[in-house]
Structure formats: C-alpha cells, structure tokens
Amino acid sequence: MSVLDGETRKVLMWALVALVIWAALAYVMLPRLWTHHEHQPGIKHMPMVTQTKQGIPGDPIDVGLVGTREDILHAMNAAGWLPADPITLKSSLDIVGSVLLRRPDPQAPVSPLYYDGRVEDLAFEKEVGRSADRRDHVRFWKVLVSGKEGAPVWLGSATYDKGVGLSHYTGAVTHHIGANVDAVRDLLIDDLKAAGMVRTVYQVTGLGPTLFGRNGGGDRYYTDGEVTFARLTTNGEKNPNPPTIVASPPGVGVKNAVWGAAASLLGVE
C-alpha cells in the first residue's frame, strides 16, 4: 500500500510540475515572445475588445488606421467602402425593407458598439449580397491624437454580417457575424492597398490568438489576435508605389504558425 501511495504521489507531483510549466509557457513566457507594440506603443495597455451598450464583450479589435478623419474618409471611399447611415427611423425602415424585399441598401446603419465607454466615431460597409443582411463592415474609434508617426491613431473592428437573427444573449434582433474576423480585416487592408491609399502596413498585438471567442450577440469568432495597421496617404493622394510592409518579430511568426495548426486541427478554418 505504501509503495502504491508513493507511486501515486510521484505521479501527482509530476502532473503538478507539468501544470506549472504549461501555465508559465501559456500565460507568461510565450505571450512575451509574440507581444509587440513597437510601432504604436501608445495602445499597449488599451482594451482589445469592444462592448455592447449593456457592457457585454463585443467584437474584437482587429484593424487600425493612422491618419486624420479626412484621410480615412478619402481612403475608404476610394477602396469602395461607404459610410454607414446614422440610426434614424427612416434608415431603420430602409434596412428592414432591404432585408425583407431583397433590395440593396449600401449605406445601411450599423448597430452601435462601444469602446472605452463611447460609441464608434466612424462606420463603413461594403455590400456582399443583394440586401443589407449580408455585408462586410467596420467601426472605428479615434484612440490617440498623435501616435508614433505623429498622426491620429484609430482602432477598428472589422467583421462580416452573414445574416439577421436574434441575439443568443438578449433575444434582440441583430446581425450575426461570420466566425473568421481575420478574413474581413485582411480584405479591408487589401482594398485600401489596391486603391493606392496606404503608405505602410504593419501589425501590433491585439486580443491575442483566440479560437472560441463570443461577441455581444453570442456569435462565435476566431482570430490570430493581431491588429493590422495601415498608415494612410494624406489628402486622398494616391501612393504611386506599393506600400511598405513592415515584418513582425520572429516570435509572431511562430505564434501564427502554432495558432494556424491548432485552428486547422479544430476545424475552424
């Protein structure tokens, strides 16, 4: 009996050691290897998830822009993303008619989300289907008056609306988002680059790799956890050259490879 107890204690001890090593790697050492904010150190301690009006965690922050409000308006228009209408009785009726009658509404309003206690400063969308029930859209908040490049910094949340339904949490009517938020982030940046509105592209750490995230409507999402930034051209001037792509630190590449493998094994890609 004493031998068995000794073996049991040994197994438990090694299990405890393994648990401590795993926790140190997962929560301390590895995150430090891929956490990077050298391009925008001013956002290092900012939250990377939006919230609903009720304070429920919303969509993740996954995209950033550097430039003035006018620079953003010029760039998004050139890229084919239209500003969303404000929520009024008329715009609300229009979007209902768009969904029910399957007719276009390219500037349909978006539901408000909050970041640091305030609603989005700007919102844009890009039609996907024949009505407003399916669309790519993005919300932006101005978070720094002057970032590392000496221009305003905006954080955004880009997602794909795949249809209208009821919130899994509140029962309210809402759009449901597609799980792959990184795809919309990359689409937006690619559209801005194709329009010649970008000077530099780089990434900083956002939420971190997430396989089973849930937004304010209860929709699942997954992300590599990076925020892709685009430094915009000024005054709507077109960049005649391809934008400069600044590589992320090597640790980020390792993290993305591990995350991609995990996502593939779990069937979320």
VOPAGU-2260 file (C-alpha; in pm, 1 decimal, decimal comma):
REM VOPAGU-2260
SITE   aa  ch    i         X         Y         Z
SITE  MET   A    0       0,0       0,0       0,0
SITE  SER   A    1     280,2     237,0      90,6
SITE  VAL   A    2     453,9     164,7    -243,0
SITE  LEU   A    3     132,1     240,2    -427,3
SITE  ASP   A    4      87,4     560,1    -230,5
SITE  GLY   A    5     443,1     657,2    -313,7
SITE  GLU   A    6     385,6     596,9    -683,8
SITE  THR   A    7      64,0     793,5    -667,5
SITE  ARG   A    8     240,4    1084,0    -500,4
SITE  LYS   A    9     511,1    1073,5    -766,7
SITE  VAL   A   10     253,6    1082,8   -1048,5
SITE  LEU   A   11      71,9    1369,3    -882,8
SITE  MET   A   12     398,6    1556,4    -832,1
SITE  TRP   A   13     495,3    1525,0   -1199,1
SITE  ALA   A   14     144,2    1622,1   -1301,3
SITE  LEU   A   15     174,3    1933,8   -1085,7
SITE  VAL   A   16     515,7    2016,7   -1234,7
SITE  ALA   A   17     376,0    1974,2   -1585,5
SITE  LEU   A   18      82,8    2200,6   -1498,2
SITE  VAL   A   19     313,4    2471,6   -1363,9
SITE  ILE   A   20     537,0    2452,8   -1673,7
SITE  TRP   A   21     234,5    2469,6   -1904,2
SITE  ALA   A   22      91,8    2769,0   -1717,5
SITE  ALA   A   23     425,9    2950,3   -1729,1
SITE  LEU   A   24     459,8    2890,6   -2102,7
SITE  ALA   A   25      99,8    2965,9   -2193,2
SITE  TYR   A   26      46,3    3272,6   -1977,7
SITE  VAL   A   27     389,9    3425,6   -1918,6
SITE  MET   A   28     678,4    3322,6   -2141,7
SITE  LEU   A   29     519,8    3259,2   -2481,8
SITE  PRO   A   30     294,9    3569,4   -2478,6
SITE  ARG   A   31     603,2    3781,0   -2410,9
SITE  LEU   A   32     771,8    3633,7   -2718,3
SITE  TRP   A   33     497,2    3744,1   -2956,3
SITE  THR   A   34     362,0    4052,8   -2781,9
SITE  HIS   A   35     478,2    4358,8   -2974,1
SITE  HIS   A   36     375,0    4724,5   -2979,8
SITE  GLU   A   37     691,0    4890,1   -3109,2
SITE  HIS   A   38     504,4    5055,8   -3398,2
SITE  GLN   A   39     229,5    5201,5   -3175,3
SITE  PRO   A   40     344,1    5185,9   -2810,9
SITE  GLY   A   41      64,3    5422,7   -2708,8
SITE  ILE   A   42    -200,2    5149,9   -2741,9
SITE  LYS   A   43     -12,6    4887,2   -2542,1
SITE  HIS   A   44    -248,1    4890,1   -2243,6
SITE  MET   A   45    -571,6    4965,0   -2428,1
SITE  PRO   A   46    -856,0    4709,1   -2434,8
SITE  MET   A   47    -880,0    4497,1   -2748,9
SITE  VAL   A   48   -1248,5    4402,9   -2735,3
SITE  THR   A   49   -1549,5    4628,3   -2789,6
SITE  GLN   A   50   -1861,2    4620,1   -2573,1
SITE  THR   A   51   -2236,0    4636,6   -2625,3
SITE  LYS   A   52   -2444,7    4904,4   -2458,4
SITE  GLN   A   53   -2519,2    4650,8   -2184,7
SITE  GLY   A   54   -2145,5    4601,4   -2121,4
SITE  ILE   A   55   -2129,8    4256,8   -2284,1
SITE  PRO   A   56   -1797,1    4190,9   -2464,8
SITE  GLY   A   57   -1849,5    4257,5   -2835,7
SITE  ASP   A   58   -1640,6    4217,4   -3149,3
SITE  PRO   A   59   -1259,3    4209,9   -3122,9
SITE  ILE   A   60   -1035,6    4497,7   -3228,5
SITE  ASP   A   61    -852,7    4371,2   -3537,6
SITE  VAL   A   62    -763,4    4667,8   -3759,5
SITE  GLY   A   63    -605,0    5010,0   -3717,7
SITE  LEU   A   64    -560,6    5320,1   -3931,0
SITE  VAL   A   65    -316,7    5609,3   -3899,7
SITE  GLY   A   66    -434,8    5940,5   -4044,1
SITE  THR   A   67    -684,2    6220,0   -3999,4
SITE  ARG   A   68   -1059,5    6177,8   -4021,0
SITE  GLU   A   69   -1047,3    6329,2   -4369,5
SITE  ASP   A   70    -772,6    6086,0   -4471,4
SITE  ILE   A   71    -992,8    5795,7   -4362,2
SITE  LEU   A   72   -1298,8    5925,4   -4547,1
SITE  HIS   A   73   -1096,0    5969,1   -4867,6
SITE  ALA   A   74    -929,4    5628,8   -4834,2
SITE  MET   A   75   -1240,6    5427,8   -4752,0
SITE  ASN   A   76   -1435,5    5586,2   -5036,2
SITE  ALA   A   77   -1153,8    5510,0   -5281,0
SITE  ALA   A   78   -1146,3    5149,8   -5154,1
SITE  GLY   A   79   -1518,3    5102,9   -5216,0
SITE  TRP   A   80   -1635,4    5112,1   -4853,9
SITE  LEU   A   81   -1926,8    5351,9   -4794,1
SITE  PRO   A   82   -2006,9    5533,3   -4467,5
SITE  ALA   A   83   -2295,8    5379,3   -4277,1
SITE  ASP   A   84   -2601,0    5597,9   -4225,7
SITE  PRO   A   85   -2682,9    5706,1   -3870,7
SITE  ILE   A   86   -2964,0    5516,1   -3699,9
SITE  THR   A   87   -3289,7    5702,9   -3759,5
SITE  LEU   A   88   -3649,4    5593,9   -3811,1
SITE  LYS   A   89   -3605,2    5625,3   -4186,9
SITE  SER   A   90   -3273,9    5434,9   -4202,5
SITE  SER   A   91   -3416,6    5164,2   -3974,1
SITE  LEU   A   92   -3720,5    5119,8   -4200,4
SITE  ASP   A   93   -3491,1    5118,1   -4504,2
SITE  ILE   A   94   -3278,5    4835,1   -4370,8
SITE  VAL   A   95   -3589,1    4633,0   -4278,2
SITE  GLY   A   96   -3719,1    4683,5   -4631,8
SITE  SER   A   97   -3380,3    4588,7   -4773,9
SITE  VAL   A   98   -3374,4    4257,7   -4585,0
SITE  LEU   A   99   -3739,2    4165,5   -4643,5
SITE  LEU   A  100   -3757,2    4272,7   -5008,9
SITE  ARG   A  101   -3401,6    4168,3   -5100,6
SITE  ARG   A  102   -3305,2    4509,7   -5229,7
SITE  PRO   A  103   -2974,8    4696,5   -5192,5
SITE  ASP   A  104   -2905,5    4937,0   -4907,4
SITE  PRO   A  105   -2532,8    5012,4   -4946,3
SITE  GLN   A  106   -2522,6    5258,7   -4654,7
SITE  ALA   A  107   -2746,5    5079,4   -4407,6
SITE  PRO   A  108   -2686,5    5170,8   -4042,2
SITE  VAL   A  109   -2482,9    4950,3   -3811,6
SITE  SER   A  110   -2576,3    4876,3   -3454,1
SITE  PRO   A  111   -2372,2    5076,2   -3203,6
SITE  LEU   A  112   -2076,0    4922,1   -3026,5
SITE  TYR   A  113   -1872,5    5084,6   -2754,0
SITE  TYR   A  114   -1502,5    5118,1   -2692,9
SITE  ASP   A  115   -1371,4    5279,1   -2376,4
SITE  GLY   A  116   -1727,8    5380,7   -2296,3
SITE  ARG   A  117   -1813,3    5558,8   -2624,2
SITE  VAL   A  118   -1983,5    5465,5   -2946,1
SITE  GLU   A  119   -1788,6    5434,3   -3271,8
SITE  ASP   A  120   -1665,6    5755,5   -3437,0
SITE  LEU   A  121   -1690,1    5620,2   -3791,0
SITE  ALA   A  122   -1852,0    5317,1   -3954,6
SITE  PHE   A  123   -1824,0    5184,5   -4310,1
SITE  GLU   A  124   -1958,2    4890,7   -4503,9
SITE  LYS   A  125   -1918,1    4701,0   -4828,5
SITE  GLU   A  126   -2206,7    4513,5   -4985,0
SITE  VAL   A  127   -2175,4    4139,0   -5029,6
SITE  GLY   A  128   -2525,0    4013,2   -5111,4
SITE  ARG   A  129   -2832,4    4169,8   -5265,4
SITE  SER   A  130   -2952,5    4324,7   -4939,0
SITE  ALA   A  131   -2827,0    4461,0   -4609,2
SITE  ASP   A  132   -2847,5    4125,7   -4431,6
SITE  ARG   A  133   -2502,9    4031,4   -4567,3
SITE  ARG   A  134   -2217,0    4281,8   -4574,3
SITE  ASP   A  135   -1862,8    4348,0   -4461,0
SITE  HIS   A  136   -1842,1    4636,1   -4217,6
SITE  VAL   A  137   -1602,2    4811,6   -3983,9
SITE  ARG   A  138   -1631,2    5053,4   -3692,7
SITE  PHE   A  139   -1350,1    5292,0   -3592,5
SITE  TRP   A  140   -1266,2    5479,3   -3273,2
SITE  LYS   A  141   -1005,8    5753,0   -3250,2
SITE  VAL   A  142    -779,3    5647,0   -2962,2
SITE  LEU   A  143    -470,4    5870,0   -2994,8
SITE  VAL   A  144    -444,7    6228,8   -3111,7
SITE  SER   A  145     -88,8    6160,5   -3219,9
SITE  GLY   A  146      76,6    5820,3   -3248,1
SITE  LYS   A  147     432,4    5719,7   -3323,4
SITE  GLU   A  148     412,9    5864,9   -3677,0
SITE  GLY   A  149     279,8    6197,5   -3547,3
SITE  ALA   A  150     -72,9    6139,3   -3681,8
SITE  PRO   A  151    -402,7    6032,8   -3522,1
SITE  VAL   A  152    -445,6    5662,1   -3444,5
SITE  TRP   A  153    -774,9    5478,2   -3489,7
SITE  LEU   A  154    -865,0    5128,9   -3371,5
SITE  GLY   A  155   -1135,7    4935,0   -3552,0
SITE  SER   A  156   -1337,2    4616,3   -3551,8
SITE  ALA   A  157   -1397,6    4462,8   -3895,2
SITE  THR   A  158   -1649,3    4179,0   -3929,1
SITE  TYR   A  159   -1879,6    4013,5   -4181,4
SITE  ASP   A  160   -2257,0    4018,2   -4129,1
SITE  LYS   A  161   -2382,1    3681,8   -4252,3
SITE  GLY   A  162   -2749,9    3733,3   -4174,3
SITE  VAL   A  163   -3013,8    3877,2   -3945,4
SITE  GLY   A  164   -3139,4    3688,5   -3640,8
SITE  LEU   A  165   -3187,2    3705,0   -3265,3
SITE  SER   A  166   -2908,3    3767,3   -3017,1
SITE  HIS   A  167   -2818,8    3449,0   -2829,8
SITE  TYR   A  168   -2779,5    3656,4   -2512,9
SITE  THR   A  169   -3061,4    3915,3   -2516,6
SITE  GLY   A  170   -3310,4    3791,7   -2777,3
SITE  ALA   A  171   -3294,9    4125,2   -2960,5
SITE  VAL   A  172   -3289,8    4140,6   -3341,7
SITE  THR   A  173   -2931,0    4174,3   -3462,6
SITE  HIS   A  174   -2687,7    4082,4   -3736,4
SITE  HIS   A  175   -2488,9    3764,6   -3682,1
SITE  ILE   A  176   -2121,6    3781,3   -3775,4
SITE  GLY   A  177   -1903,7    3529,8   -3956,6
SITE  ALA   A  178   -1651,2    3349,2   -3739,5
SITE  ASN   A  179   -1339,7    3435,7   -3943,3
SITE  VAL   A  180   -1288,5    3801,0   -3849,1
SITE  ASP   A  181    -928,6    3795,6   -3977,8
SITE  ALA   A  182   -1059,4    3748,5   -4332,8
SITE  VAL   A  183   -1252,9    4077,6   -4315,8
SITE  ARG   A  184    -955,8    4257,6   -4160,5
SITE  ASP   A  185    -733,5    4136,6   -4444,8
SITE  LEU   A  186    -995,4    4223,0   -4709,5
SITE  LEU   A  187   -1020,2    4580,5   -4583,9
SITE  ILE   A  188    -643,8    4631,0   -4580,9
SITE  ASP   A  189    -613,8    4475,2   -4927,8
SITE  ASP   A  190    -887,3    4706,9   -5061,8
SITE  LEU   A  191    -707,1    5011,1   -4920,8
SITE  LYS   A  192    -377,1    4894,4   -5071,7
SITE  ALA   A  193    -536,6    4826,7   -5410,3
SITE  ALA   A  194    -681,5    5179,0   -5409,2
SITE  GLY   A  195    -334,7    5326,1   -5350,1
SITE  MET   A  196    -436,1    5475,6   -5015,5
SITE  VAL   A  197    -168,4    5309,2   -4799,1
SITE  ARG   A  198     193,1    5404,0   -4731,5
SITE  THR   A  199     285,3    5143,4   -4468,8
SITE  VAL   A  200     135,4    4822,9   -4328,3
SITE  TYR   A  201     237,1    4659,6   -4001,4
SITE  GLN   A  202      85,6    4461,7   -3716,0
SITE  VAL   A  203      72,8    4501,9   -3340,2
SITE  THR   A  204     -59,0    4266,1   -3075,7
SITE  GLY   A  205    -431,9    4279,9   -3020,4
SITE  LEU   A  206    -654,6    4038,1   -2835,0
SITE  GLY   A  207    -415,2    3750,0   -2884,6
SITE  PRO   A  208    -488,0    3415,0   -3052,4
SITE  THR   A  209    -848,9    3319,4   -2986,2
SITE  LEU   A  210   -1023,5    3005,3   -3109,0
SITE  PHE   A  211   -1354,4    3020,8   -2925,4
SITE  GLY   A  212   -1441,7    3388,6   -2885,3
SITE  ARG   A  213   -1801,6    3506,0   -2846,4
SITE  ASN   A  214   -1929,3    3854,0   -2930,2
SITE  GLY   A  215   -2218,0    4051,7   -2782,1
SITE  GLY   A  216   -2473,7    3858,0   -2987,5
SITE  GLY   A  217   -2330,9    3523,1   -2882,9
SITE  ASP   A  218   -2169,9    3462,6   -3221,6
SITE  ARG   A  219   -1850,7    3259,4   -3228,5
SITE  TYR   A  220   -1535,8    3412,7   -3374,3
SITE  TYR   A  221   -1170,7    3320,1   -3405,4
SITE  THR   A  222    -863,9    3532,7   -3472,4
SITE  ASP   A  223    -486,1    3520,3   -3470,7
SITE  GLY   A  224    -507,0    3816,7   -3234,5
SITE  GLU   A  225    -311,6    4065,9   -3446,9
SITE  VAL   A  226    -422,0    4420,8   -3525,7
SITE  THR   A  227    -322,8    4509,4   -3882,9
SITE  PHE   A  228    -242,9    4878,7   -3922,5
SITE  ALA   A  229    -240,8    5085,0   -4240,2
SITE  ARG   A  230     -73,5    5423,0   -4242,9
SITE  LEU   A  231    -282,6    5615,1   -4495,1
SITE  THR   A  232    -180,6    5866,4   -4757,4
SITE  THR   A  233    -274,4    6227,5   -4685,0
SITE  ASN   A  234    -549,6    6431,4   -4851,2
SITE  GLY   A  235    -662,4    6136,8   -5060,0
SITE  GLU   A  236    -343,8    6136,9   -5267,4
SITE  LYS   A  237    -271,4    5805,9   -5434,4
SITE  ASN   A  238      54,0    5630,8   -5347,7
SITE  PRO   A  239     223,2    5552,7   -5681,6
SITE  ASN   A  240     434,1    5279,6   -5521,2
SITE  PRO   A  241     341,9    4956,7   -5342,5
SITE  PRO   A  242     308,4    5017,0   -4967,7
SITE  THR   A  243     593,8    4926,2   -4736,7
SITE  ILE   A  244     516,9    4603,9   -4548,2
SITE  VAL   A  245     694,0    4600,3   -4211,5
SITE  ALA   A  246     764,6    4245,6   -4093,3
SITE  SER   A  247     657,1    4139,6   -3745,4
SITE  PRO   A  248     910,1    3996,8   -3495,7
SITE  PRO   A  249    1003,3    3628,3   -3548,8
SITE  GLY   A  250     811,3    3524,2   -3239,8
SITE  VAL   A  251     489,1    3641,4   -3402,1
SITE  GLY   A  252     551,0    3414,6   -3698,7
SITE  VAL   A  253     598,9    3119,0   -3466,1
SITE  LYS   A  254     280,8    3207,6   -3278,9
SITE  ASN   A  255      81,8    3238,1   -3601,1
SITE  ALA   A  256     211,0    2902,3   -3722,9
SITE  VAL   A  257     109,1    2733,1   -3397,3
SITE  TRP   A  258    -227,2    2909,0   -3397,8
SITE  GLY   A  259    -290,9    2815,1   -3760,5
SITE  ALA   A  260    -214,1    2449,7   -3689,5
SITE  ALA   A  261    -444,5    2449,0   -3387,7
SITE  ALA   A  262    -721,8    2618,1   -3584,9
SITE  SER   A  263    -685,1    2365,5   -3864,9
SITE  LEU   A  264    -694,3    2068,0   -3627,7
SITE  LEU   A  265   -1006,3    2200,3   -3460,1
SITE  GLY   A  266   -1172,7    2267,8   -3795,9
SITE  VAL   A  267   -1227,8    2640,6   -3750,9
SITE  GLU   A  268   -1065,5    2748,8   -4075,2
